[in-house]
């Protein structure tokens, strides 16, 4: 994930933080890259 611009409004930053935490917590369909460069 890349940051494109600073988010200075506290209420917007908190909403984005909540969305990203929810997004990061969902791992049921996630793939993991192993050291060989392949996904499992």
Secondary structure, DSSP 8 states (H G I E B T S, - for coil): ----S----HHHHHHHHHHHHHHHH--TT---B-TTS-B-
